[in-house]
Amino acid sequence: MSAERLLAPIAIRGAALAGVVLLAAVPVYVFVEPPWRPLVARLAVAFVLGVTLLQLRAAVAARVAHE
């Protein structure tokens, strides 16, 4: 299995998750007071990055286990 085949599903799921999180975070971002807005943005990005990195780790671990 090539690296592109390993990363393509993870990239697609990460982009889909980012879209869902964006749809959920924008109303919260608009609703909160300006001093809290950077925190909302950082939490949304941290969530997407954390989930995507966990998926990548699982995919790499599965690939290493098969070798």
C-alpha positions in Angstrom: 0.0 0.0 0.0 1.4 3.4 -1.0 1.6 6.4 1.3 -1.0 8.2 -0.9 -3.5 5.4 -0.2 -2.8 5.6 3.5 -3.2 9.3 3.7 -6.1 9.9 1.3 -8.9 8.5 3.5 -7.5 10.3 6.5 -7.4 13.6 4.6 -11.0 13.2 3.4 -12.2 12.4 6.9 -10.2 15.3 8.3 -11.7 17.7 5.8 -15.2 16.5 6.5 -14.6 16.8 10.2 -13.3 20.3 9.7 -16.4 21.3 7.8 -18.7 20.0 10.5 -16.7 21.7 13.3 -16.7 24.9 11.3 -20.5 24.7 11.0 -20.7 24.2 14.8 -18.1 26.7 15.8 -19.1 29.7 13.7 -22.4 30.4 15.6 -20.5 30.0 18.9 -17.8 32.3 17.6 -20.3 35.0 16.7 -22.3 34.6 19.9 -19.4 34.9 22.4 -17.8 38.2 23.4 -14.7 39.3 21.4 -12.2 38.4 24.1 -13.4 34.7 24.0 -13.3 34.4 20.2 -9.7 33.3 19.9 -10.3 30.6 22.4 -13.3 29.2 20.4 -11.2 29.2 17.2 -8.2 27.5 19.0 -10.4 24.8 20.6 -12.1 24.1 17.2 -8.7 23.7 15.5 -7.3 21.7 18.3 -10.2 19.3 18.2 -9.9 18.7 14.4 -6.1 18.4 14.6 -6.3 15.9 17.6 -8.8 13.7 15.9 -6.9 13.7 12.6 -3.7 12.9 14.4 -5.3 10.0 16.2 -6.6 8.6 12.9 -3.2 8.9 11.4 -1.6 7.2 14.3 -4.0 4.3 14.1 -3.4 3.9 10.3 0.3 3.9 10.7 0.1 1.4 13.6 -2.1 -0.9 11.5 0.3 -0.6 8.6 3.4 -1.3 10.8 1.6 -4.3 12.3 1.0 -5.8 8.9 4.6 -5.6 7.9 
